[in-house]
């Protein structure tokens, strides 16, 4: 019997089929969802300076009807496939910690300055998060990773082809920030988005190469690394080797308890050394954060965020209220520079969570996004080292990337969705101590 186009494409990525025929509806739903996230409805969008000045960019500002209908339609397909497979217990497979965070985001609309905007953005973010989690749970870890690699591999090819063929695939003159001119962005709206997506692509194909030893995986990894470099996204460029090294270390030291203990002691010593250096050079660090020009302007944003957090420590301003809300932005009365009030995110997810969903939401998020995954990595142990080394590399990349960018809970941000896919694969494995059908990286 002839296989479908999706089956053929997935087979090319090296995925091994689990017993039984694949669920075509589940495949279609997850593939459509991944295309919505990593390609979107408006690839190669022109960066209109007038629109940017009005804050018409990013997830928070893009609540148009077509976008909402598209995501709700995809969610309907994914949810239907999940209910077909798991029945009324479909949502039982979603981590309760994630559901608690999403519920708090929705609840925050009750005290937001603009409740309707906050509620709409929280609902859309919840739909996207549940689509990712239910999609992986229904399709399965191997096939989900294969589809993700298929989409990101094709996106990388399109990005490379777009540089000589499509004028706006590179940041053009006329940008509000002249430092962006010439940076590669491919089909994405900003070079930092392109940088994080191609860095994640590099991580996926590097660990696929380690597991399968295929030259194609190594070639795609090299192409992804080079494209990441050409975006000049400093955060992604700097963190990519750190993430890869972390995954490799996890892969080779988790087999024996002694190796884990040695690495653990080493990490503690590094942390102590870093703290000691910070204490000895504290004045320099304080000066750097007080200078609005440092960290490409991020320090000015961080100062405003810290001021708001000091005055609103527990509840925050409401989910989705950080950007594209004009005078209702929580930073409106805390930052004097006009350009800072037009930013699309806070360049530090941890501070942004404190600003928008407060100390309570921040604690829930840290538990769900940091503590639970770390606990799961310990629980899985050496049972699935190939797969877990990839997931651990993605985890480290995202945890560190969010110190300089804002990905967590950012709706349809590609890096955030990749993190959700990682959680959806890891959590069931840790809960059962094994994963049905997981044998090797696709």
Secondary structure by P-SEA (a helix, b strand, c coil): ccccaaaaaaaaaccccccccccaaaaaaaaaaaaaacccccccccccaaaaaaccccccccccaaaaaaaaaaaaaaaaaaaaaccccccccccaaaaaaaaaaaacccccccaaaaaaaaaaaaaaaaaaaaaaaaacaaaaaaaaaaaaaaaaaaaaaaccccccccccccccccccccccccccccaaaaaaaaaaaaaaaaaaaaacccaaaaaaaaaaaaaaaaacaaaaaaaaaaaaaaaaaaacccccaaaaaaaaaaaaaaaaaaaaaaaaaaaaaaaaaaccccccaaaaaaaaaaaaaaacccccccccccccccccccccccccccccccccccccaaaaaaaaccaaaaaaaaaaccaaaaaaaaaaccccaaaaaaaaaaaaaaaaaaaccccccccccaaaaaaaaaaaacaaaaaacccccccccc
